[in-house]
Amino acid sequence: ASFESHVQKICGQTWSQIKKNYPDIPEKYLATDCPNGVYIDQLIYDDYHLTDDQLTISNQINDEDIDWTLGAALYSLLK
């Protein structure tokens, strides 16, 4: 599924559904999933004009966790 559909799924749930579906994730992170997802969705599709077939979503590279900052740096280097 596309990133955009994942964001729509998360944002369409009630708070109790989200907590039930993701019990291992702290609430402080769950609370930001929808707004952060919408922001990133707009950035990826509207500002960078990327399509789903141009995206690979990953949490790690060579067993190292990556975050948005490293992802943005990699994007700049590969551009």
C-alpha positions in Angstrom: 0.0 0.0 0.0 1.1 3.5 -0.6 2.3 5.8 2.1 -0.6 8.1 1.4 -3.1 5.2 2.0 -1.3 4.4 5.3 -1.7 8.0 6.4 -5.4 8.0 5.6 -5.8 4.8 7.5 -4.1 6.1 10.6 -5.9 9.5 10.5 -9.3 7.8 10.0 -9.1 5.9 13.3 -10.3 6.9 16.7 -7.7 7.4 19.4 -8.9 4.3 21.2 -8.5 2.3 17.9 -5.0 3.6 17.4 -3.9 2.7 21.0 -5.5 -0.8 20.6 -3.8 -1.4 17.2 -0.4 -0.2 18.3 -0.1 -1.2 22.0 3.7 -1.3 22.0 4.2 2.3 20.7 4.3 5.0 23.4 1.3 7.4 23.2 3.5 10.4 22.7 4.6 8.9 19.3 1.1 7.7 18.4 -0.2 11.2 19.0 2.0 12.6 16.2 1.5 9.9 13.6 -1.4 11.6 11.8 -0.1 15.2 11.7 3.5 14.0 10.9 2.1 11.7 8.3 0.1 14.4 6.6 3.1 16.7 6.6 5.4 14.1 5.1 2.7 13.1 2.6 2.4 16.7 1.4 6.2 17.0 1.3 6.8 13.8 -0.7 3.9 14.0 -3.2 3.2 17.8 -3.5 6.6 19.4 -3.0 9.1 16.7 -4.2 6.6 15.4 -6.8 7.5 11.8 -6.1 5.4 8.8 -7.0 4.9 5.6 -5.1 7.1 3.6 -7.5 10.0 6.0 -6.6 9.8 5.4 -2.9 11.3 2.7 -0.7 10.4 3.0 2.9 12.9 1.6 5.3 13.7 1.9 9.0 17.3 0.7 8.8 20.3 0.7 6.6 23.1 -1.8 7.4 21.4 -2.5 10.8 21.5 1.2 11.7 18.3 3.0 12.5 17.5 5.9 10.2 15.4 9.0 10.8 13.9 11.8 8.7 17.2 13.8 8.9 19.3 11.0 7.5 16.6 10.2 4.9 16.6 13.8 3.7 20.4 13.7 3.4 20.3 10.5 1.5 17.7 11.9 -0.8 19.9 14.9 -1.5 22.9 12.8 -2.3 21.0 10.5 -4.6 19.1 13.3 -6.4 
